[in-house]
Amino acid sequence: MRVCGLMSGTSLDGLDIAIVDFSFVDKQLQYELKQFMTIPYSKELTTQLLQLMNPTVTIQEVSSMNMYLGELYAQLIKAALENFSMDYNSIDLISTHGQTIWHEPIIEYDGMFARSNTLQIGDISVLAEYSGIPVIGDFRTRDMAAGGQGAPLVPFADQLLFQAEEVGRVLVNIGGIANITVLPPKNAEQDVLAYDTGPGNMIIDAFVSLYTNGEQPYDENGNFAKEGTVHQEWLKILMNNDYFSLPVPKSTGRELFGKAYAEHLWLEGDQFGISALDKIATITMFTACSIAREIQKYIQTHH
């Protein structure tokens, strides 16, 4: 079976397209990555998607973008296959995560926990109609309906691809939000554990955009951060964010670490008298420290 997998994360920078062949040999699943590419979103589309995360957005705007992305994904798949010189009719199945525009796995009002919710757009019916290929999706919604945090695919694939017989491993993914998968050895009693550690590139990107007045969307090669100096006092304050003390597994997104939070931190840095480049350096270290602190929980030392 040849599957076309689609993924667009919280960075909103484009659509990842992977073509993978799957088969069973002696009852063991075999897989081969045939092609992969990322097709960048236009600046206009990224701006529109960011606007959909504003609580004042209209239902019409959300619904319209939901349908449009389904059509756009079909167009991008065709463009990718032409780029790969691959037969369109060779694709048996499309698997799509959808574009997350809202994700609240845990909500607390006045000390009371309310129902969690999540929303991904890029309608799978529209995608199926325009592509003419069967489509599966809504993975995050189903996982949360079953009591999960809404990220079922990465730990499943990580276990399949990277779990070892004798040693434990921690896999790290740094997107807009950073997450880890903790893989015990195959015969260990512990279960696989996966969760979001906190911010990845999201706040760094926002700081760079603020610093360059929107001219640069990210810190290429960490060049701005390299020119700055980490402000240790402010870093300690940042590391006291309540999210880090929540029990695992847990997940988060732009609802917590998005534009409003980044703008608040940027102004907070001004109050400390921190230069722009030092703010970028410090917020970059914030991501690194929040990831490292979680990884260290699972490191076993042997003497």
Backbone bond lengths (Angstrom), bond angles and torsions (degrees), N, CA, C in turn:
res aa  C-N    CA-C-N  psi(-1)  N-CA   C-N-CA  omega(-1)  CA-C   N-CA-C  phi
1 M - - - 1.468 - - 1.519 109.67 -
2 R 1.327 115.65 132.06 1.463 120.48 177.46 1.531 108.93 -104.64
3 V 1.337 115.74 121.49 1.458 122.17 -175.70 1.522 109.93 -114.61
4 C 1.314 115.14 136.54 1.464 122.28 172.14 1.518 107.72 -102.44
5 G 1.337 117.28 111.58 1.460 121.49 -179.22 1.514 111.37 -99.65
6 L 1.348 116.04 135.63 1.465 122.15 -178.72 1.523 109.72 -118.75
7 M 1.335 116.05 137.51 1.461 120.31 178.01 1.517 110.38 -147.78
8 S 1.314 115.95 130.30 1.460 121.71 169.85 1.514 107.32 -133.66
9 G 1.324 116.04 120.67 1.457 119.84 -173.67 1.509 113.33 -95.78
10 T 1.334 114.34 -163.96 1.459 121.12 -174.87 1.524 112.85 -71.49
11 S 1.339 117.96 -13.22 1.462 119.62 178.16 1.524 111.84 -72.28
12 L 1.337 117.38 -21.59 1.472 122.13 178.06 1.525 112.35 59.41
13 D 1.336 116.56 31.07 1.463 118.48 -175.18 1.512 113.57 -96.93
14 G 1.329 118.79 -10.94 1.445 119.59 179.36 1.511 112.07 163.15
15 L 1.325 115.55 -176.15 1.459 122.56 -178.73 1.523 109.40 -110.97
16 D 1.333 116.40 120.09 1.462 121.60 173.16 1.522 108.85 -81.63
17 I 1.330 116.56 132.19 1.462 122.07 179.15 1.524 108.42 -126.01
18 A 1.327 116.27 119.30 1.458 121.74 179.08 1.525 109.14 -120.54
19 I 1.322 116.45 135.10 1.466 122.36 174.94 1.534 106.95 -109.86
20 V 1.339 115.87 117.94 1.463 120.95 -174.47 1.527 109.53 -129.87
21 D 1.328 115.39 134.23 1.464 121.46 174.53 1.526 109.53 -96.16
22 F 1.345 116.26 130.77 1.462 122.35 178.09 1.524 109.60 -119.12
23 S 1.330 115.05 144.57 1.465 120.39 175.58 1.527 108.58 -156.89
24 F 1.332 116.28 165.29 1.457 122.04 174.88 1.520 109.06 -111.06
25 V 1.334 116.05 127.68 1.459 122.43 175.23 1.520 107.52 -126.67
26 D 1.339 116.40 117.99 1.469 121.36 -176.44 1.524 111.22 52.65
27 K 1.332 114.77 43.51 1.467 123.27 177.72 1.526 113.36 66.10
28 Q 1.318 117.10 13.10 1.460 121.67 176.82 1.526 109.13 -109.57
29 L 1.326 115.02 133.21 1.451 119.70 179.90 1.526 110.50 -71.17
30 Q 1.301 116.24 128.01 1.459 122.85 176.87 1.531 108.61 -114.21
31 Y 1.307 116.33 147.17 1.463 119.62 -177.49 1.516 109.19 -148.01
32 E 1.326 114.86 148.38 1.458 120.91 178.79 1.524 109.19 -144.17
33 L 1.326 115.40 121.60 1.461 120.50 175.83 1.515 108.55 -74.33
34 K 1.317 116.84 116.30 1.461 120.96 -177.46 1.531 111.51 -90.22
35 Q 1.331 116.32 -43.33 1.464 119.80 -178.55 1.523 109.10 -151.45
36 F 1.319 115.95 154.95 1.462 121.30 175.25 1.512 109.22 -153.04
37 M 1.327 116.14 142.02 1.458 120.72 171.98 1.523 109.46 -159.60
38 T 1.303 116.14 158.14 1.456 122.66 172.57 1.520 108.25 -112.93
39 I 1.315 116.60 126.32 1.464 121.07 175.92 1.520 107.72 -102.58
40 P 1.334 118.47 113.80 1.468 120.91 -175.56 1.527 111.90 -63.55
41 Y 1.331 115.31 144.02 1.462 120.07 169.34 1.528 108.60 -74.19
42 S 1.311 115.93 150.08 1.460 119.16 172.66 1.533 108.62 -68.64
43 K 1.325 115.09 156.96 1.470 119.69 178.66 1.531 110.12 -60.41
44 E 1.332 115.65 -36.16 1.468 120.25 179.98 1.521 110.87 -64.47
45 L 1.346 117.34 -43.27 1.461 120.59 -179.51 1.522 110.97 -66.57
46 T 1.329 116.88 -42.42 1.472 119.78 177.88 1.520 110.66 -58.86
47 T 1.333 116.48 -42.71 1.466 120.86 178.51 1.526 110.90 -62.17
48 Q 1.321 117.16 -43.50 1.462 121.06 179.48 1.528 111.42 -63.60
49 L 1.337 116.74 -40.17 1.467 120.12 179.23 1.522 111.00 -66.50
50 L 1.318 116.54 -39.75 1.467 119.76 177.20 1.526 110.76 -62.12
51 Q 1.324 116.56 -38.60 1.462 120.67 -179.57 1.527 111.63 -65.57
52 L 1.343 116.54 -28.70 1.465 119.38 179.35 1.521 112.03 -67.95
53 M 1.318 117.77 -17.15 1.455 121.18 179.65 1.521 112.05 -87.43
54 N 1.324 116.15 0.27 1.458 120.97 174.92 1.529 109.05 -79.31
55 P 1.336 118.66 128.75 1.471 120.86 -178.17 1.522 114.74 -57.82
56 T 1.343 117.76 -17.84 1.462 120.46 -178.36 1.529 112.75 -89.11
57 V 1.336 117.70 1.27 1.455 120.30 -177.81 1.530 110.47 -64.24
58 T 1.339 117.13 149.60 1.459 120.47 -178.70 1.530 110.81 -86.33
59 I 1.316 115.75 155.43 1.460 121.20 176.63 1.526 110.44 -60.09
60 Q 1.346 116.64 -37.49 1.458 120.80 -179.88 1.526 111.22 -59.86
61 E 1.326 117.25 -40.63 1.464 120.85 -179.52 1.521 111.12 -66.34
62 V 1.330 116.98 -41.25 1.467 121.10 178.94 1.519 110.06 -65.40
63 S 1.337 116.61 -46.85 1.459 121.18 -178.27 1.524 111.45 -63.39
64 S 1.324 116.96 -40.99 1.452 121.14 -179.68 1.532 111.11 -64.00
65 M 1.335 117.08 -44.05 1.461 120.34 -180.00 1.531 111.18 -68.67
66 N 1.317 116.99 -33.39 1.465 121.67 176.71 1.531 110.34 -57.98
67 M 1.313 116.16 -47.84 1.468 120.45 179.85 1.524 110.89 -69.80
68 Y 1.329 116.83 -41.64 1.465 120.42 -177.75 1.527 111.73 -62.16
69 L 1.340 117.30 -43.22 1.455 119.76 -178.65 1.528 111.55 -64.10
70 G 1.334 117.32 -35.61 1.458 119.41 176.34 1.519 111.21 -59.18
71 E 1.329 115.98 -42.93 1.475 121.22 178.18 1.531 110.80 -69.05
72 L 1.347 116.03 -42.85 1.460 120.21 -179.26 1.524 111.22 -62.35
73 Y 1.335 117.12 -43.13 1.465 120.22 179.51 1.527 110.81 -58.09
74 A 1.333 117.18 -40.75 1.469 120.69 178.06 1.526 110.67 -61.74
75 Q 1.332 116.86 -41.59 1.465 120.74 178.89 1.527 111.09 -65.24
76 L 1.330 116.96 -41.22 1.460 120.80 -177.88 1.525 111.75 -69.47
77 I 1.333 117.07 -34.54 1.463 120.24 175.70 1.534 109.97 -61.81
78 K 1.332 116.49 -46.62 1.466 120.40 179.40 1.520 111.19 -61.49
79 A 1.336 116.84 -40.62 1.466 120.34 178.87 1.530 110.84 -64.84
80 A 1.345 116.08 -40.73 1.463 120.19 -179.63 1.520 111.25 -65.20
81 L 1.323 117.18 -43.61 1.456 120.53 -179.36 1.529 111.60 -64.97
82 E 1.332 116.06 -35.52 1.465 118.76 174.88 1.529 110.28 -65.51
83 N 1.318 116.53 -39.87 1.461 120.93 177.99 1.531 111.34 -63.68
84 F 1.346 115.91 -35.00 1.465 120.80 179.45 1.532 112.55 -81.36
85 S 1.348 116.92 -6.97 1.476 121.70 -171.59 1.525 110.20 54.40
86 M 1.315 115.04 44.32 1.461 121.99 -177.00 1.523 109.46 -113.31
87 D 1.328 117.03 139.93 1.455 122.66 -178.71 1.520 110.51 -65.48
88 Y 1.333 116.19 122.83 1.463 120.96 -179.67 1.521 111.00 -58.79
89 N 1.308 116.96 -38.32 1.467 121.20 -177.42 1.529 113.30 -72.31
90 S 1.330 117.27 -4.69 1.466 119.55 178.04 1.522 112.17 -80.21
91 I 1.341 117.60 -12.51 1.467 121.10 -179.47 1.528 109.69 -80.33
92 D 1.331 115.85 122.76 1.461 121.20 -179.34 1.530 112.81 -92.19
93 L 1.325 116.35 -27.42 1.462 119.86 -171.77 1.521 109.79 -155.69
94 I 1.335 115.63 142.07 1.464 121.66 171.73 1.521 108.06 -110.51
95 S 1.327 116.13 132.03 1.463 122.08 177.30 1.520 107.60 -118.93
96 T 1.330 117.12 122.91 1.461 120.07 -174.78 1.523 112.00 -131.39
97 H 1.314 115.08 132.57 1.465 120.90 176.43 1.521 111.19 -77.17
98 G 1.337 116.18 -33.06 1.464 120.09 -174.04 1.519 110.82 85.55
99 Q 1.323 115.29 164.94 1.461 121.15 -179.36 1.529 109.58 -95.01
100 T 1.317 116.51 113.12 1.462 120.47 179.00 1.523 109.82 -70.24
101 I 1.323 116.37 126.49 1.462 119.77 173.82 1.526 111.94 -116.88
102 W 1.343 116.24 -11.12 1.476 119.03 174.57 1.519 108.75 -155.38
103 H 1.325 116.32 134.90 1.460 119.92 -179.01 1.517 109.42 -151.65
104 E 1.327 116.59 111.85 1.457 122.80 178.16 1.529 109.01 -131.25
105 P 1.330 117.00 90.25 1.462 119.00 -179.88 1.516 113.56 -72.14
106 I 1.334 116.51 -27.76 1.463 121.16 178.99 1.522 107.62 -136.40
107 I 1.310 116.89 123.94 1.459 121.71 178.70 1.518 108.24 -123.17
108 E 1.323 116.62 134.57 1.453 120.12 179.91 1.518 109.50 -128.80
109 Y 1.318 116.65 123.61 1.452 122.83 176.33 1.516 108.74 -123.59
110 D 1.344 116.00 120.76 1.465 120.86 177.88 1.520 112.00 51.72
111 G 1.336 115.55 41.24 1.451 119.86 177.74 1.508 114.97 80.03
112 M 1.333 118.24 -0.43 1.465 122.24 -179.06 1.526 109.09 -110.22
113 F 1.340 116.37 134.36 1.458 120.17 178.44 1.522 110.04 -84.30
114 A 1.317 116.08 130.87 1.460 122.19 179.86 1.521 109.87 -105.15
115 R 1.330 116.15 176.13 1.457 121.21 -177.63 1.529 110.91 -65.91
116 S 1.342 115.70 134.00 1.455 120.17 177.62 1.530 109.61 -74.75
117 N 1.333 116.02 161.06 1.463 119.11 -178.82 1.516 110.30 -155.57
118 T 1.312 115.40 157.62 1.460 121.15 179.13 1.520 108.73 -155.06
119 L 1.340 116.69 152.49 1.460 120.19 -179.69 1.526 109.90 -144.67
120 Q 1.340 115.03 122.07 1.458 122.29 173.60 1.529 108.39 -115.49
121 I 1.322 116.64 137.79 1.458 120.56 178.13 1.528 109.93 -115.61
122 G 1.330 114.89 168.60 1.458 122.54 -170.40 1.516 105.46 110.09
123 D 1.326 115.44 69.44 1.470 121.93 -166.54 1.530 112.48 -55.33
124 I 1.342 115.59 127.69 1.465 119.65 -175.90 1.528 111.90 -73.20
125 S 1.332 117.88 -26.80 1.465 119.59 176.46 1.520 111.01 -69.04
126 V 1.343 115.61 -41.52 1.468 119.70 177.05 1.530 109.95 -64.39
127 L 1.328 116.72 -42.98 1.465 120.81 178.93 1.527 111.34 -61.02
128 A 1.331 116.28 -42.49 1.467 120.01 179.25 1.523 111.40 -64.74
129 E 1.324 116.32 -39.80 1.461 120.48 -178.24 1.530 111.18 -68.11
130 Y 1.319 116.95 -45.07 1.463 120.43 -177.13 1.526 112.38 -75.53
131 S 1.326 117.52 -27.51 1.460 120.14 -178.80 1.527 112.48 -90.96
132 G 1.343 116.36 -27.76 1.454 119.98 -175.71 1.517 113.09 73.20
133 I 1.344 116.43 20.01 1.470 122.34 -176.92 1.532 108.20 -126.52
134 P 1.347 119.05 141.09 1.472 120.57 176.51 1.528 110.81 -57.48
135 V 1.338 116.39 142.09 1.464 122.64 -176.30 1.525 109.57 -128.74
136 I 1.344 115.93 137.35 1.462 120.75 169.63 1.524 107.95 -119.92
137 G 1.325 116.27 147.67 1.457 120.64 -178.67 1.515 111.27 -168.54
138 D 1.334 115.92 -157.70 1.472 122.95 -178.20 1.523 112.34 57.82
139 F 1.332 116.85 34.14 1.462 121.21 -179.38 1.529 111.50 -64.72
140 R 1.322 116.08 -42.41 1.468 120.31 -176.94 1.523 110.65 -66.48
141 T 1.331 117.12 -41.26 1.459 121.19 179.47 1.522 110.92 -62.41
142 R 1.329 116.16 -45.94 1.464 120.05 -178.81 1.527 111.07 -64.13
143 D 1.331 116.67 -40.93 1.461 119.65 179.86 1.518 111.50 -62.45
144 M 1.313 117.53 -41.06 1.461 120.20 -179.94 1.521 110.84 -71.37
145 A 1.330 117.14 -34.33 1.462 119.92 176.05 1.522 110.91 -62.59
146 A 1.349 115.57 -29.52 1.460 120.77 -179.92 1.525 112.25 -88.58
147 G 1.341 116.62 5.68 1.456 120.18 177.11 1.514 114.86 97.64
148 G 1.346 117.33 6.53 1.453 120.72 179.15 1.511 112.53 -87.14
149 Q 1.339 114.87 -174.05 1.457 121.49 -178.67 1.530 112.13 -97.40
150 G 1.333 117.26 -2.44 1.457 120.07 175.03 1.504 115.25 95.59
151 A 1.336 117.94 20.81 1.470 120.04 178.03 1.520 110.16 -137.83
152 P 1.340 117.37 66.43 1.471 119.71 -173.16 1.517 115.44 -82.26
153 L 1.341 118.41 -20.68 1.459 120.12 -169.19 1.528 113.58 -81.50
154 V 1.321 117.46 -42.89 1.466 119.75 -176.24 1.526 112.18 -61.43
155 P 1.335 120.01 -50.02 1.480 117.51 -179.90 1.524 112.87 -64.18
156 F 1.330 117.85 -32.03 1.467 120.57 177.52 1.523 110.13 -64.11
157 A 1.326 116.24 -47.13 1.466 119.94 179.32 1.522 111.22 -67.85
158 D 1.327 117.06 -40.06 1.465 120.19 178.86 1.525 111.08 -60.10
159 Q 1.328 116.54 -42.96 1.461 119.84 178.88 1.526 110.57 -63.77
160 L 1.314 115.96 -44.05 1.464 121.21 -178.95 1.524 112.01 -63.45
161 L 1.326 116.18 -38.86 1.458 120.50 -173.08 1.530 114.30 -91.50
162 F 1.340 117.60 -30.88 1.458 118.65 -165.16 1.529 116.18 -126.84
163 Q 1.328 119.10 -5.74 1.463 118.46 -178.71 1.525 110.55 -67.96
164 A 1.332 116.19 133.14 1.462 122.25 -176.21 1.528 110.55 -106.08
165 E 1.321 115.68 163.50 1.465 121.29 -178.63 1.521 112.27 -71.72
166 E 1.334 117.11 -44.61 1.461 120.50 -167.75 1.524 114.95 -111.72
167 V 1.323 117.95 -22.13 1.466 119.68 -174.60 1.524 111.04 -121.79
168 G 1.335 114.80 150.41 1.450 120.15 173.90 1.517 110.56 -86.13
169 R 1.300 116.16 154.25 1.456 121.34 -179.98 1.513 110.03 -136.44
170 V 1.334 115.65 150.34 1.468 121.97 171.63 1.517 107.45 -120.67
171 L 1.326 116.61 121.12 1.462 121.79 178.15 1.519 109.20 -101.70
172 V 1.321 115.81 138.80 1.460 121.76 -176.33 1.519 110.19 -119.54
173 N 1.312 116.58 133.43 1.459 122.40 172.61 1.529 107.86 -123.88
174 I 1.325 116.63 122.84 1.467 120.63 178.87 1.512 108.83 -112.30
175 G 1.310 116.26 99.22 1.457 122.74 172.16 1.512 107.98 -109.29
176 G 1.307 117.21 -142.35 1.458 119.69 173.09 1.515 109.79 -59.38
177 I 1.341 115.10 -42.94 1.459 123.82 171.53 1.521 107.42 -111.10
178 A 1.325 117.87 144.76 1.461 121.63 178.57 1.525 109.89 -94.85
179 N 1.324 116.63 142.78 1.466 120.26 177.73 1.519 110.09 -143.11
180 I 1.313 114.86 156.98 1.460 120.46 178.34 1.525 109.91 -129.29
181 T 1.323 115.63 153.25 1.459 123.20 170.25 1.526 107.24 -119.73
182 V 1.317 116.67 124.34 1.458 122.20 -179.60 1.528 107.81 -101.27
183 L 1.337 115.73 114.07 1.459 122.12 -176.37 1.527 110.20 -108.57
184 P 1.322 118.79 108.49 1.460 119.68 172.43 1.525 110.02 -72.41
185 P 1.335 119.30 166.60 1.462 120.08 173.67 1.529 110.60 -57.51
186 K 1.324 116.66 157.08 1.463 121.19 -171.35 1.523 114.25 -56.79
187 N 1.307 117.68 -38.22 1.461 120.37 -176.58 1.524 113.37 -96.92
188 A 1.326 117.73 11.11 1.463 121.08 -179.51 1.531 110.74 -74.54
189 E 1.325 115.35 158.77 1.464 120.47 -179.61 1.525 111.66 -77.71
190 Q 1.332 117.46 -23.22 1.460 120.17 -177.39 1.524 111.23 -69.88
191 D 1.320 114.53 149.19 1.460 120.87 174.78 1.526 109.64 -86.59
192 V 1.317 115.52 159.51 1.465 120.80 171.26 1.526 108.43 -65.40
193 L 1.328 115.76 137.79 1.464 121.30 -177.80 1.522 108.96 -127.26
194 A 1.317 116.84 132.95 1.463 120.62 178.72 1.522 109.46 -141.48
195 Y 1.348 115.74 140.09 1.465 119.22 179.48 1.525 110.40 -167.38
196 D 1.328 115.31 166.48 1.463 122.05 176.90 1.522 109.45 -82.26
197 T 1.328 116.38 127.46 1.464 120.04 178.23 1.522 111.81 -80.30
198 G 1.335 116.52 -23.71 1.465 120.84 -177.54 1.516 110.12 144.08
199 P 1.329 118.07 -149.20 1.467 120.12 -176.92 1.512 111.70 -68.02
200 G 1.333 115.32 145.94 1.455 121.83 172.22 1.512 107.85 -109.60
201 N 1.342 116.50 -104.45 1.465 120.71 179.45 1.530 113.11 -92.33
202 M 1.328 116.74 -5.57 1.458 120.76 -169.35 1.530 113.26 -58.88
203 I 1.320 116.78 -51.66 1.468 119.46 -176.93 1.525 110.02 -74.06
204 I 1.328 117.29 -35.45 1.468 120.32 176.96 1.523 109.73 -59.19
205 D 1.335 116.42 -46.97 1.472 120.54 178.74 1.523 110.75 -58.42
206 A 1.331 116.30 -43.49 1.470 120.44 -178.86 1.528 110.76 -63.74
207 F 1.327 116.75 -40.61 1.470 120.24 179.12 1.528 110.87 -64.23
208 V 1.320 116.63 -42.95 1.464 120.34 -179.98 1.527 110.38 -64.16
209 S 1.329 115.97 -40.08 1.461 119.77 177.41 1.528 111.11 -62.64
210 L 1.327 116.62 -41.20 1.463 120.47 178.19 1.528 110.79 -65.76
211 Y 1.312 116.42 -41.06 1.467 121.38 -178.13 1.521 111.76 -66.73
212 T 1.325 117.09 -37.13 1.470 121.40 -176.02 1.526 112.51 -100.50
213 N 1.347 117.36 11.54 1.468 121.60 -178.06 1.529 111.91 54.70
214 G 1.327 115.12 39.22 1.453 120.55 175.99 1.510 115.12 83.81
215 E 1.331 117.68 1.02 1.462 120.20 -177.28 1.526 112.13 -73.57
216 Q 1.339 116.66 -31.48 1.461 120.43 179.33 1.520 109.35 -124.84
217 P 1.337 117.90 128.08 1.467 120.57 -175.83 1.521 113.84 -86.93
218 Y 1.350 118.40 -11.81 1.465 120.34 -179.27 1.529 109.33 -156.46
219 D 1.329 115.74 166.97 1.458 121.53 -177.53 1.527 109.24 -92.43
220 E 1.330 116.22 89.75 1.457 121.08 -176.21 1.521 111.05 -61.11
221 N 1.345 115.79 124.99 1.464 123.51 -179.31 1.526 113.45 59.15
222 G 1.343 116.23 16.34 1.464 119.20 -179.65 1.516 113.43 66.35
223 N 1.340 117.34 24.80 1.464 120.57 -172.63 1.525 112.94 -63.61
224 F 1.327 117.70 -41.48 1.462 119.85 178.76 1.527 110.89 -66.56
225 A 1.334 116.13 -44.16 1.463 120.37 -179.45 1.520 111.31 -61.34
226 K 1.343 116.77 -36.31 1.472 120.61 -179.97 1.529 111.36 -63.71
227 E 1.327 116.20 -30.55 1.466 119.87 -177.24 1.527 112.26 -80.71
228 G 1.329 116.72 -15.91 1.459 120.16 -178.40 1.519 112.56 -98.20
229 T 1.326 114.90 175.14 1.463 122.78 178.06 1.525 109.00 -122.78
230 V 1.316 116.63 135.30 1.461 121.10 -179.08 1.522 110.17 -67.56
231 H 1.322 116.03 129.65 1.466 122.53 176.60 1.527 107.61 -90.69
232 Q 1.329 116.46 101.72 1.465 121.31 -169.54 1.524 112.89 -64.01
233 E 1.308 118.27 -38.40 1.470 120.64 -178.99 1.524 110.75 -64.02
234 W 1.325 115.84 -44.47 1.466 119.46 179.61 1.527 110.36 -67.04
235 L 1.332 116.28 -37.92 1.467 119.99 178.80 1.526 111.01 -58.99
236 K 1.326 117.55 -41.57 1.473 120.86 178.59 1.526 110.85 -61.44
237 I 1.322 116.77 -38.52 1.467 120.74 177.76 1.527 110.39 -65.71
238 L 1.327 117.12 -44.10 1.460 121.65 179.56 1.528 111.12 -59.91
239 M 1.326 116.73 -38.43 1.461 121.31 -176.64 1.530 112.36 -73.42
240 N 1.324 117.77 -4.16 1.465 121.24 176.50 1.527 112.55 -91.62
241 N 1.332 117.60 10.03 1.461 120.80 178.28 1.532 110.39 -55.43
242 D 1.314 116.81 136.48 1.468 121.70 -175.60 1.521 113.19 -59.69
243 Y 1.340 117.66 -26.48 1.463 119.54 -177.39 1.523 111.38 -59.25
244 F 1.317 116.79 -35.50 1.461 120.15 -174.41 1.527 112.63 -68.03
245 S 1.329 117.22 -21.00 1.464 119.99 -179.50 1.532 113.38 -94.48
246 L 1.343 117.58 -1.80 1.455 120.26 177.05 1.527 110.53 -68.64
247 P 1.329 117.89 147.98 1.473 119.81 178.08 1.522 111.29 -68.95
248 V 1.315 116.18 152.39 1.461 121.28 177.22 1.528 109.32 -95.95
249 P 1.343 117.48 155.23 1.471 127.81 -1.58 1.518 112.06 -74.27
250 K 1.318 116.49 153.23 1.458 122.32 -178.57 1.516 108.13 -151.85
251 S 1.320 116.62 160.00 1.461 120.70 177.44 1.514 109.19 -144.77
252 T 1.329 115.13 160.09 1.458 120.37 -176.90 1.519 109.01 -152.76
253 G 1.328 117.10 -177.50 1.456 120.99 -177.88 1.510 111.38 -171.72
254 R 1.327 115.98 -151.95 1.460 121.37 -178.08 1.531 112.20 -66.81
255 E 1.331 116.13 -20.48 1.460 118.84 179.63 1.519 110.70 -61.31
256 L 1.337 117.65 -29.37 1.460 121.63 179.04 1.526 111.68 -106.87
257 F 1.329 117.19 -47.57 1.463 120.94 -172.35 1.531 112.41 -108.47
258 G 1.323 116.98 29.63 1.454 121.80 -176.13 1.513 114.82 -90.64
259 K 1.325 115.07 -152.77 1.460 122.32 -171.95 1.523 112.54 -60.06
260 A 1.336 117.83 -46.24 1.462 121.07 -176.99 1.525 110.79 -62.02
261 Y 1.333 116.14 -42.52 1.466 120.33 179.68 1.524 110.26 -66.36
262 A 1.332 117.04 -42.33 1.466 120.85 179.98 1.528 111.06 -62.21
263 E 1.333 116.75 -44.20 1.460 119.95 179.81 1.524 111.23 -64.74
264 H 1.334 116.24 -36.80 1.467 120.42 176.00 1.528 110.63 -62.04
265 L 1.342 116.51 -44.76 1.460 120.17 -179.50 1.524 111.52 -67.10
266 W 1.321 117.49 -36.89 1.462 121.01 178.96 1.532 110.46 -59.23
267 L 1.335 115.65 -45.26 1.469 120.40 178.30 1.520 111.21 -69.35
268 E 1.332 116.39 -35.12 1.465 120.28 176.79 1.522 110.31 -61.79
269 G 1.319 116.53 -39.10 1.462 120.54 176.73 1.519 111.71 -61.12
270 D 1.330 116.61 -37.39 1.468 120.72 176.46 1.526 110.94 -61.07
271 Q 1.329 116.03 -38.52 1.465 120.68 -179.44 1.527 111.49 -64.59
272 F 1.336 116.14 -29.39 1.460 120.66 176.67 1.529 111.67 -85.02
273 G 1.326 116.50 -3.17 1.459 119.88 -179.05 1.522 112.90 73.35
274 I 1.332 116.37 30.16 1.460 121.48 -176.69 1.522 109.61 -91.11
275 S 1.321 117.25 133.64 1.463 121.04 179.63 1.526 110.29 -68.91
276 A 1.332 115.74 164.01 1.469 120.55 -178.06 1.522 111.75 -59.63
277 L 1.333 117.02 -46.40 1.461 120.01 -178.37 1.529 111.72 -67.61
278 D 1.325 116.61 -34.81 1.464 119.85 176.55 1.532 110.59 -68.26
279 K 1.323 116.75 -33.54 1.471 119.96 176.09 1.530 110.16 -64.62
280 I 1.323 116.81 -43.01 1.471 120.43 179.08 1.521 110.30 -65.01
281 A 1.329 117.37 -41.82 1.467 120.69 178.16 1.528 110.76 -62.68
282 T 1.312 116.81 -42.06 1.466 120.86 -177.47 1.518 111.35 -69.00
283 I 1.330 117.34 -41.59 1.463 119.38 -178.47 1.524 110.67 -71.33
284 T 1.329 117.23 -27.03 1.467 120.60 173.70 1.520 110.23 -68.60
285 M 1.328 116.43 -42.70 1.458 120.51 176.77 1.533 110.94 -65.78
286 F 1.314 117.00 -30.97 1.468 121.95 176.24 1.527 110.62 -57.96
287 T 1.326 116.11 -47.53 1.465 119.72 176.36 1.521 110.75 -61.03
288 A 1.339 116.83 -47.44 1.465 120.41 -177.72 1.524 111.64 -61.09
289 C 1.316 117.42 -44.13 1.467 121.12 -178.03 1.519 111.95 -67.58
290 S 1.334 117.06 -39.31 1.464 119.57 -178.94 1.524 111.20 -66.51
291 I 1.332 117.01 -34.40 1.469 120.64 176.23 1.526 110.32 -71.61
292 A 1.330 116.34 -47.73 1.466 120.95 -176.17 1.523 111.64 -61.84
293 R 1.325 116.55 -38.75 1.471 119.65 -178.94 1.519 111.17 -62.92
294 E 1.341 116.54 -37.63 1.464 119.19 179.09 1.528 111.07 -71.49
295 I 1.324 117.71 -41.57 1.464 120.53 -178.96 1.527 110.86 -61.09
296 Q 1.327 116.37 -39.78 1.456 120.24 -176.49 1.529 112.64 -62.72
297 K 1.320 116.86 -22.75 1.466 119.39 178.31 1.521 111.91 -63.78
298 Y 1.329 117.56 -23.38 1.462 121.02 -172.03 1.534 112.49 -110.72
299 I 1.321 115.87 4.55 1.477 118.92 179.50 1.518 109.69 -86.01
300 Q 1.319 116.49 124.77 1.451 122.08 176.07 1.517 108.54 -104.97
301 T 1.316 116.04 127.12 1.464 120.30 177.89 1.510 109.78 -97.52
302 H 1.328 117.23 140.22 1.465 122.58 -179.46 1.525 108.45 -122.00
303 H 1.310 115.04 129.08 1.466 120.17 -179.58 1.519 109.57 -113.14
